[in-house]
Amino acid sequence: MRFQIEHSTEYRYPGGASEAYLEARLIPPALPWQEVIGQRIKTSPQASVSDYTDFFGNAVRFISLGSRHHRLRVLSELQVRTLEREVPRLALECPVAEARQIVSSAGPRVFDYLHSSAAVPYSPEARSWARRLLPPAEPLGSALASLASEIHAAFRYDPLATENETPLGDVWRQKAGVCQDFAHIMLAVLRAAGLPCRYVCGYIESEVLVGSLATHAWVEVLVPGMHWVAYDPTNNCRCGRQHVTVSVGRDFHDATPLRGTFKGSNSQRLEVHVSMRRLPEVL
Amino acid sequence: MTLSDRLYSEMFASTGEPREAYAEILSRLGSLSRPGRKRLVDRIETILRELGVTFDLPHKDFEARRTWSCDLCPHVFTAGDWDLVQRGFEQRVRAFDALLRDLHGAQEILRDGVLPTAVVLGSPFFQRPACGILPPSGHHLHFCGLAIGRDPRGRLAAKHHYFSHPSGLAYMIQNRRALSRVLPEDWWPESIAPVAESPTLVLEMLRAQTGSASPVIVLLTPGAGSPAYAEHSFLARRMGIPLVQGADLLVRRDSVFLKSIDGLVRVDVIYSRVADEWIDPLSFRRDSLLGVPGLVQCVRQGTVRLVNAPGAQLADDRALLSHSVQIIRYYLGELPVLPTLETRWLGDPDQRAAFLDDPASHIVRPLYGEKILTGDVLIERLPEILRSPSRYVLQESTGEALATRFSGTAEAPCLQDHILFGIRRADGSMQTLPGALTRISLSPGGFTASESGGGGRDTWVCTTGAEERAATLQEAGVARQFVTSRVAESFYWLGRYLERARTLAGMVGAIENLEIEEIGRASRDIHRPLWNRILPRPEGFHGRRNLSNAANRRALALNTSDPCSVAYAVLRAAANGEMLLESLSVEAWSVLSNLRDSVTSTGWSDQGGRDVCEAIRSRIAEFLGVVSTTMLAGEGTEFLQIGIMVERAAVTSNATLALAASLKTRAAADPHVVEARLSGFLRLMGCRDLYRRLYQARIESGLLFEMLWRREDVPHSICFSLSTVLSFLERMDSQVACRAVDAVRFTRMCVLETPWAEEFVRPERHLDTLRPLQNRLLALHTVLSDDLLSHTDHPPRGSE
């Protein structure tokens, strides 16, 4: 499938800002199932930019603006092609306990994805869900599918229920949130079960699937053979051609599309728009 | 059990005889009479106080700067001990530098299973944004410290690594300075190694980080709130480099710039005394106000060198200290020269279990910092420790030796340890500075750490001559001096608030005189409407100030919660002065802090408003006098004068506008009222006598306005203020001052070309003439501020 994606982020400061510094994680990686055909990132007013690759492998664009301004817009225009993702069937047939043993032997490479992080702390709920849904003898694939579907069933999608910084404990209590919260919940359970997993930020094509008009978030689990398999608990499915991967990390903080520091302004309003259109395949 | 039962005694052998290294100095100290020794002890104290050497205790009142203490008896390293610690230190830095390079890259030591992954990747000091950054000159560590003490077997041992942010070099130098002025010359062995050049060696190392012949180097400090601020300030002065805070720096086009009154100056090397997690809110802690947003990206791009490299703090994690042997073996293939104080990580379940069997018998320390938890304190903090055990270690002892201190009224036992310092040479090898900060406890049960109230003593290392003496210093070019914009801005506002306080105090005093002494009820009604126009009113306050009673007048002088009061202006001035502690002379700060204390204290409760105002005015005059006699021109004090003049011009223009408005009212149709009002006005401004001397005539409005706007010989006049500002700006001779110079010149020309005498025949024209002039005047503040202080709109110098 070929997609045209436009992702616009606009900051407005009532009193104006004198300096702005942003880190944008907007550049999708090339993957076996994902090809970036073209991308343009524009900032207005024009700002100086430079790129680097962060600890988690994300391509980061550093944007800095030193003159007085009242609004700052970052627009990413992206054309990307997705293919069917290969499913490592053998690995998913492996029992949970064996899978855990195999992948955790990767030691330092998986440490970050096995331990609690700022946004995904240890919790008793996660431990009890892990015991219930990820029993040692269960084949990994069916256990993961039922975990995603349990989360989908038990948690209500409600954009008003949470904000970016709502602690996960509140999400467990109120059983409601957005894709970011669904992903964090699934990470918490997987990590409680000792299965390495990471947060993914990206885009999803949707008429019925929840998550378009904004960025989307889901989860990748490391399975034997060192493959990452992606699940979308918000939509109760394994990720496929409608998902475009942009950035990864331990949790939302590592993968957040834009984070910024502003000077000379006490407050700023943020507006995000994402549009994703399917293009006809060209042969 | 007493101290001496279980600790290694540094000064005396078990026989009670002094150890060899100490024999001579102890016998000399013993030869002094008690009063003779007391005199020396007192002199050290006086010298340290005069040098302004302080170490502030955390959480203590900021005003209460605690003077550093240095013992009369130095610590003497034997040649053998020194050789051991020096080789041990250099070996450790080599190993841990290699460790940092590996951990921020391929992590081979983890993949080889030599270190537990959780110790490293679970460490709060493992900074993921620091991975992949090329450290300056290929090394993470360039200037390091190491705490050594005695282990329970009496061996010299490493207690803690201060490899990333060593603190205490200034105190090592000050101890030597103080002691060398007190001990007789013939007490000093000839071979004793000097330490005074140490900051120059640090500077040399910083200069070597770039290819540039005259690199711009700054010392980044968290600010005056840091306990070691006195050290930061000392080192910056000794190295001749600017002491800057995060807000003094900014990032443009992936380079770091210093905001100075000469414009933006590109910075090549930053010697950082700010911990990793605070240096850049974009990469590390989002809530950091101490850092520079974008700094890490500049480091990554190689446009600026940060010393030590970001991420280096990981080497100081006590959980890693416990693996010193493995680390030294893994990277160097050597056995450790210097043993490590036995340290065990509480993140390890086995260690935790052993600890929980009998917690009170252990010594617990956090992964970093000076806290020591033992006994009751430990039991009290147990729940906190068990909530995050991986943030603590056990140590077999606190690692001190027993010694004797001579500083109190009598000799007393004390604990003692040392911090060594090492600097990387240009050839990449490490050089241990031939001295140390020897720390001693000052009270029974106290600790050696300065943060815990410890003091110090001088440390003697004797070189054999074949060894390296103080480095031959390269001929360094004269360092460029910068006045940072933050300093200039604080001086500017200090000047503005002082002038505001001074003029307002003058007005309140004059009103008091008019009210009490001289005028009757009828003439008061002539003055009061004018007073109401002139005196500042708080925002949103539309009523009139009732100045007919003394309490209200006193409030206008001393009510600190009224933003229009004299006292409030004094407090704002003092707050700006406080941000200038490293720039103001000690004498100037003492006058200013006295002034601040006097407006907040109740010392003036029985005095009238006029006396209070007089006292405030005379202290402000005293402050300005002290500044002019104790500070160098070019240290930013010109901005104090510029602030004073800008404020004075603003006050005069506001007051004359208020006068002009009051002359348009119906009451002003009466020539007697006008004359009385003009006279009262001149008294308020403190220049009635001046007017008489100048014009020797009855007061008329045309001449009055001419005097206060145009006459350059009248210190209250606007032209006087503008000319003074102009002369300062012109002397600065800087590119960035150009626009300000033009703006001031033009404003002055407009004032001079106004035909004052003719314009002011008709009162209704006054305001039309004054308003545009005033707007031009007020706009000068924006130009000064944008171009010289905040650097918002102009591209950096050196960019295309």
Chai-1 contact restraints between the chains, C-beta under 6 A:
chainA,res_idxA,chainB,res_idxB,connection_type,confidence,min_distance_angstrom,max_distance_angstrom,comment,restraint_id
A,S18,B,T792,contact,1.0,0.0,6.0,A-B,restraint_1
A,Y21,B,L282,contact,1.0,0.0,6.0,A-B,restraint_2
A,Y21,B,P293,contact,1.0,0.0,6.0,A-B,restraint_3
A,Y21,B,G294,contact,1.0,0.0,6.0,A-B,restraint_4
A,E23,B,L282,contact,1.0,0.0,6.0,A-B,restraint_5
A,S48,B,R253,contact,1.0,0.0,6.0,A-B,restraint_6
A,S50,B,D254,contact,1.0,0.0,6.0,A-B,restraint_7
A,Y52,B,R300,contact,1.0,0.0,6.0,A-B,restraint_8
A,F55,B,R128,contact,1.0,0.0,6.0,A-B,restraint_9
A,F55,B,C131,contact,1.0,0.0,6.0,A-B,restraint_10
A,F62,B,Q297,contact,1.0,0.0,6.0,A-B,restraint_11
A,S64,B,V251,contact,1.0,0.0,6.0,A-B,restraint_12
A,S64,B,G294,contact,1.0,0.0,6.0,A-B,restraint_13
A,G66,B,R252,contact,1.0,0.0,6.0,A-B,restraint_14
A,S67,B,D793,contact,1.0,0.0,6.0,A-B,restraint_15
A,R68,B,T792,contact,1.0,0.0,6.0,A-B,restraint_16
A,G107,B,T117,contact,1.0,0.0,6.0,A-B,restraint_17
A,P108,B,Q107,contact,1.0,0.0,6.0,A-B,restraint_18
A,P108,B,L110,contact,1.0,0.0,6.0,A-B,restraint_19
A,P108,B,T117,contact,1.0,0.0,6.0,A-B,restraint_20
A,F111,B,T117,contact,1.0,0.0,6.0,A-B,restraint_21
A,F111,B,L121,contact,1.0,0.0,6.0,A-B,restraint_22
A,T261,B,P281,contact,1.0,0.0,6.0,A-B,restraint_23
A,T261,B,L282,contact,1.0,0.0,6.0,A-B,restraint_24
A,T261,B,P293,contact,1.0,0.0,6.0,A-B,restraint_25
